[in-house]
Amino acid sequence: MAKFQRFVSLLLVAAVAFSMAVFLTGCKKDSTTSPSTAITDDIFPIVAGRKITYTGFLRAPGAADTNITATGSFYQSRWTIDVYNGATAPPVVSSGGTCTRIIDSVRVSPLPGPNGTFAVGALLVQKSAATGAVDFSFMTSVASFYRAVGLTSRIDSLRWIKLTDLASGIGVEFTCFDSTYSIPGPTTARLQIVGKFDGTETLTLAGSTFSTYKLTITRRVYLGGSAVAASIGQTAQLWVAPNIGPVKMILGSDDRNYGHYREFLSKNF
């Protein structure tokens, strides 16, 4: 079952995919919980041209999934919400309609790569409405799950994963993704991804203080129709600040790819 313990998170289409020491000095957190009431804040405005820059660490691939402390000497990630004009248009997705692209550029040193440039990727996001306190989903790959259960012939590994259910409120688990597959055996493998807003936390990062909602994403794998999960583990944690977006993230690694620990450094709005 070891292969099940690390597979790609939700978020992490871009590098992607959030329990180690805080990188920036002066960071503190105060945790609180509240009754389950709907979250009415806009927790991630998708506004073209906005940029959020993060510092942090790469996280080691494989079972360890821990921060690679050497990469903390220089780690920078920047999320830029793409700007569309007459020459460019939002991506069209298979489910119909369009989505917004977040450009995720990462530079790390020391790092395996030329000139300290690790990756420039694109994170695709959809909101359930154009504005306001609405839910959003990210497109990500579940290829690690396919490999783990022997579905090597599948090519449709990109899936929309729901990341929020604001109506559920704090402390209530909601379904992000749930699908069952026939696998060699013959038997079945069910992949379930769930989310929950654990509570609120106040974070001070890079001299700025944020009131955030902490969101945890967990995946479970069930085999042969069993009601008991054969594998369970967290794949991501995000701290989202209303009217800003994620200000801290732990994006889990998988069997082949780096994970990321990120904290807010600056923004252009």
WOHU-V323015 format. One record per pair of residues at least 12 apart in sequence whose C-alpha atoms are under 10 Angstrom apart, sorted by the first residue. I is the first residue (numbers start at 0). GAP is how many residues later the second one is. Records with the same first field share a line. If there is no record, write none. Layout:
I=GAP / GAP
This chain:
0=147 / 148 / 229 / 230
1=60 / 61 / 146 / 229 / 253
2=59 / 60 / 141 / 142 / 144 / 145 / 146 / 228 / 251 / 252
3=59 / 140 / 141 / 143 / 144 / 145 / 215 / 216 / 217 / 226 / 227 / 228 / 229 / 250 / 251
4=57 / 58 / 59 / 140 / 143 / 214 / 215 / 216 / 225 / 226 / 227 / 228 / 229 / 230 / 249 / 250
5=55 / 56 / 57 / 58 / 59 / 138 / 139 / 142 / 213 / 225 / 226 / 227 / 228 / 229 / 246 / 247 / 248 / 249 / 250 / 251
6=54 / 55 / 56 / 134 / 135 / 136 / 137 / 138 / 139 / 140 / 141 / 212 / 226 / 227 / 228 / 245 / 246 / 247 / 248 / 249 / 250
7=132 / 133 / 134 / 135 / 136 / 137 / 211 / 227 / 228 / 243 / 244 / 245 / 246 / 247 / 248 / 249 / 250 / 251
8=131 / 132 / 133 / 135 / 152 / 184 / 208 / 209 / 210 / 225 / 226 / 227 / 228 / 242 / 243 / 244 / 245 / 250
9=127 / 128 / 129 / 130 / 131 / 132 / 149 / 150 / 151 / 152 / 153 / 166 / 167 / 183 / 207 / 208 / 209 / 225 / 226 / 227 / 241 / 242
10=112 / 113 / 114 / 126 / 127 / 128 / 129 / 130 / 150 / 151 / 152 / 206 / 224 / 225 / 226 / 227 / 238 / 239 / 240 / 241
11=109 / 110 / 111 / 126 / 127 / 128 / 129 / 223 / 224 / 238 / 239 / 240 / 241 / 247 / 248
12=91 / 108 / 109 / 110 / 111 / 112 / 125 / 126 / 127 / 128 / 129 / 145
13=65 / 88 / 89 / 90 / 91 / 92 / 105 / 106 / 107 / 108 / 109 / 110 / 125 / 126
14=43 / 89 / 90 / 91 / 103 / 104 / 105 / 106 / 107 / 108 / 125 / 236 / 237 / 238 / 242 / 243 / 244 / 245
15=88 / 105 / 106 / 107 / 123 / 124 / 125 / 235 / 236 / 237 / 238 / 241 / 242 / 243 / 244
16=123 / 200 / 218 / 219 / 220 / 221 / 232 / 233 / 234 / 235 / 236 / 237 / 240 / 241 / 242 / 243 / 244
17=41 / 197 / 198 / 199 / 216 / 217 / 218 / 219 / 220 / 221 / 230 / 231 / 232 / 233 / 234 / 235 / 241 / 242 / 243 / 244 / 245
18=47 / 48 / 218 / 230 / 231 / 242
19=37 / 46 / 47 / 230 / 241
20=46
21=34 / 183 / 239 / 240 / 241
22=32 / 33 / 34 / 46 / 49 / 182 / 183 / 238 / 239 / 240
23=31 / 32 / 180 / 181 / 182 / 183 / 239 / 240 / 241
24=179 / 180 / 181 / 182
25=177 / 178 / 179 / 180 / 181 / 182
26=175 / 176 / 177 / 178 / 179 / 180 / 181 / 182
27=173 / 174 / 175 / 176 / 177 / 181
28=171 / 172 / 173 / 174 / 175 / 176 / 180 / 181 / 182 / 183
29=170 / 171 / 172 / 173 / 181
30=167 / 168 / 169 / 170 / 171 / 172 / 181 / 182 / 183
31=166 / 167 / 168 / 169 / 170 / 181
32=137 / 138 / 164 / 165 / 166 / 167 / 168 / 180
33=135 / 136 / 137 / 164 / 165 / 166
34=134 / 135 / 136 / 137 / 164
35=131 / 132 / 133 / 134 / 135 / 136 / 161 / 163
36=129 / 130 / 131 / 132 / 133 / 134 / 135
37=95 / 127 / 128 / 129 / 130 / 131 / 132
38=94 / 95 / 126 / 127 / 128 / 129 / 130 / 131 / 158 / 174
39=92 / 93 / 94 / 126 / 127 / 129 / 202
40=91 / 92 / 93 / 125 / 200 / 201 / 202
41=89 / 90 / 91 / 92 / 93 / 124 / 198 / 199 / 200 / 201 / 202 / 203
42=89 / 90 / 91 / 92 / 93 / 121 / 123 / 169 / 170 / 196 / 197 / 198 / 199 / 200 / 201 / 202 / 203
43=83 / 87 / 88 / 89 / 90 / 91 / 92 / 196 / 197 / 198 / 199 / 200 / 201 / 202
44=36 / 82 / 85 / 86 / 87 / 88 / 89 / 197 / 198 / 199 / 200
45=35 / 36 / 54 / 55 / 56 / 79 / 80 / 81 / 84 / 85 / 197 / 198 / 199
46=33 / 34 / 35 / 36 / 53 / 84 / 197
47=32 / 33 / 34 / 35 / 36 / 52 / 53 / 54
48=30 / 31 / 32 / 33 / 34 / 35 / 53 / 219 / 220
49=29 / 30 / 31 / 32 / 33 / 52 / 194 / 217 / 218 / 219
50=27 / 28 / 29 / 30 / 31 / 51 / 52 / 53 / 215 / 216 / 217 / 218
51=25 / 26 / 27 / 28 / 29 / 52 / 192 / 193 / 194 / 195 / 212 / 213 / 214 / 215 / 216 / 217
52=23 / 24 / 25 / 26 / 27 / 51 / 52 / 53 / 194 / 209 / 210 / 211 / 212 / 213 / 214 / 215
53=21 / 22 / 23 / 24 / 25 / 52 / 152 / 192 / 193 / 194 / 195 / 207 / 208 / 209 / 210 / 211 / 212 / 213
54=17 / 18 / 19 / 20 / 21 / 22 / 23 / 51 / 52 / 53 / 151 / 193 / 205 / 206 / 207 / 208 / 209 / 210 / 211
55=12 / 13 / 15 / 16 / 17 / 18 / 19 / 20 / 21 / 52 / 192 / 193 / 194 / 204 / 205 / 206 / 207 / 208 / 209
56=12 / 13 / 14 / 15 / 16 / 17 / 18 / 19 / 20 / 51 / 193 / 201 / 202 / 203 / 204 / 205 / 206
57=12 / 13 / 14 / 17 / 48 / 50 / 53 / 192 / 193 / 194 / 195 / 200 / 201 / 202 / 203 / 204
58=12 / 191 / 192 / 193 / 194 / 195 / 198 / 199 / 200 / 201 / 202
59=192 / 193 / 194 / 195 / 196 / 197 / 198 / 199 / 200
60=191 / 192 / 193 / 194 / 195 / 196 / 197 / 198
61=190 / 191 / 192 / 193 / 194 / 195 / 196 / 197
62=190 / 191 / 192
63=188 / 189 / 190
64=186 / 187 / 188 / 189 / 190 / 193 / 194 / 195
65=186 / 187 / 192 / 193 / 194 / 195
66=183 / 185 / 186 / 191 / 192 / 193 / 194
67=190 / 191 / 192 / 193
69=38 / 39 / 40 / 41
70=36 / 37 / 38 / 39 / 40
71=36 / 37 / 38 / 189
72=35 / 36 / 37
73=33 / 34 / 35 / 36 / 37 / 42
74=31 / 32 / 33 / 34 / 35 / 36 / 41 / 43 / 185 / 186 / 187
75=29 / 30 / 31 / 32 / 33 / 41 / 42 / 186 / 187 / 188 / 189
76=27 / 28 / 29 / 30 / 31 / 41 / 42 / 43 / 183 / 185 / 186 / 187 / 188
77=24 / 25 / 26 / 27 / 28 / 29 / 42 / 186 / 187 / 188 / 189
78=22 / 23 / 24 / 25 / 26 / 27 / 42 / 43 / 44 / 188
79=21 / 22 / 23 / 24 / 25 / 42 / 43 / 187 / 188
80=19 / 20 / 21 / 22 / 23 / 41 / 42 / 43
81=18 / 19 / 20 / 21 / 40
82=17 / 18 / 19
83=16 / 17
89=34
90=33
92=31 / 33 / 46 / 67
93=65
94=64 / 65
96=29
97=26 / 27 / 28
98=24 / 25 / 26 / 27 / 28 / 38 / 39 / 40
99=22 / 23 / 24 / 25 / 26 / 27 / 38
100=20 / 21 / 22 / 23 / 24 / 25 / 37
101=19 / 20 / 21 / 22 / 23
102=17 / 18 / 19 / 20 / 21
103=15 / 16 / 17 / 18 / 19
104=12 / 13 / 14 / 15 / 16 / 17
105=12 / 13 / 14 / 15
106=12 / 13
121=17
122=15 / 16 / 17
123=13 / 14 / 15 / 16 / 36
124=12 / 13 / 14 / 15 / 35 / 36 / 37 / 38
125=12 / 13 / 34 / 35 / 36
126=35 / 37
131=111
132=33 / 34 / 109 / 110
133=30 / 31 / 32 / 33
134=27 / 28 / 29 / 30 / 31 / 32
135=24 / 25 / 26 / 27 / 28 / 29 / 30
136=22 / 23 / 24 / 25 / 26 / 27 / 28 / 39
137=21 / 22 / 23 / 24 / 25
138=19 / 20 / 21 / 22 / 23
139=17 / 18 / 19 / 20 / 21
140=15 / 16 / 17 / 18 / 19 / 20
141=14 / 15 / 16 / 17 / 19 / 49
142=12 / 13 / 14 / 15 / 16
143=13 / 110 / 111 / 112 / 113
144=12 / 44 / 45 / 46 / 76 / 109 / 110
145=35 / 37 / 43 / 45
146=108
147=107
148=32 / 33 / 34 / 35 / 39 / 40 / 41 / 72 / 74
149=32 / 33 / 34 / 35 / 39
150=30 / 31 / 32 / 33 / 38
151=31
158=18
159=16 / 17
160=14 / 15 / 16 / 17 / 32 / 33
161=12 / 13 / 14 / 15 / 31 / 32 / 33
162=12 / 13 / 14 / 30 / 31 / 32 / 33 / 52 / 53 / 54
163=12 / 30 / 31 / 32 / 33 / 51 / 53
164=30 / 31 / 32
165=30 / 31
167=28 / 29
168=27 / 28 / 29 / 30
169=26 / 27 / 28 / 29 / 30 / 43 / 44 / 45
170=24 / 25 / 26 / 27 / 28 / 44
171=23 / 24 / 25 / 26
172=21 / 22 / 23 / 24 / 25 / 43 / 44 / 45
173=19 / 20 / 21 / 22 / 23 / 43
174=17 / 18 / 19 / 20 / 21 / 42 / 43
175=16 / 17 / 18 / 19 / 20 / 41 / 42 / 43
176=14 / 15 / 16 / 17 / 18 / 42
177=12 / 13 / 14 / 15 / 16 / 41 / 42 / 43
178=12 / 13 / 14
179=12 / 41 / 42 / 43 / 44 / 45
180=42 / 43
181=41 / 42
182=40 / 41
184=39
185=38
186=36 / 37 / 38
187=34 / 35 / 36 / 37 / 38
188=32 / 33 / 34 / 35 / 36 / 37 / 41
189=30 / 31 / 32 / 33 / 34 / 35 / 36 / 39 / 40
190=28 / 29 / 30 / 31 / 32 / 38 / 40
191=26 / 27 / 28 / 29 / 30 / 37 / 40
192=24 / 25 / 26 / 27 / 28 / 39 / 40 / 41 / 42
193=22 / 23 / 24 / 25 / 26 / 40
194=20 / 21 / 22 / 23 / 24 / 39 / 41 / 42
195=18 / 19 / 20 / 21 / 22 / 41
196=16 / 17 / 18 / 19 / 20 / 40 / 41 / 42
197=15 / 16 / 17 / 18 / 39
198=13 / 14 / 15 / 16 / 17 / 40
199=12 / 13 / 14 / 15 / 39 / 40 / 41
200=12 / 13 / 38 / 39 / 40
201=12 / 37 / 39
202=36 / 38 / 44 / 45 / 61
203=43 / 60
204=42 / 43 / 58 / 59 / 60 / 61
205=57 / 58 / 59 / 60
206=57 / 58 / 59
207=56 / 57 / 58
208=32
209=29 / 30 / 31 / 32 / 34 / 37 / 54
210=28 / 29 / 30 / 31 / 36
211=26 / 27 / 28 / 29 / 30 / 32 / 33 / 34 / 35 / 36
212=25 / 26 / 27 / 28 / 29 / 33
213=23 / 24 / 25 / 26 / 27 / 32 / 34 / 35
214=21 / 22 / 23 / 24 / 25 / 31 / 34
215=18 / 19 / 20 / 21 / 22 / 23 / 33 / 34
216=16 / 17 / 18 / 19 / 20 / 21 / 34
217=14 / 15 / 16 / 17 / 18 / 19
218=12 / 13 / 14 / 15 / 16 / 17
219=12 / 13 / 14
220=12
232=19
233=16 / 17 / 18
234=15 / 16 / 17 / 18 / 19 / 24
235=13 / 14 / 15 / 16 / 17 / 23 / 24 / 25
236=12 / 13 / 14 / 15 / 24
237=12 / 13 / 24
238=24
243=23 / 25
245=16 / 17 / 18
246=15 / 16 / 17 / 18 / 19
247=13 / 14 / 15 / 16 / 17
248=12 / 13 / 14 / 15
249=12 / 13
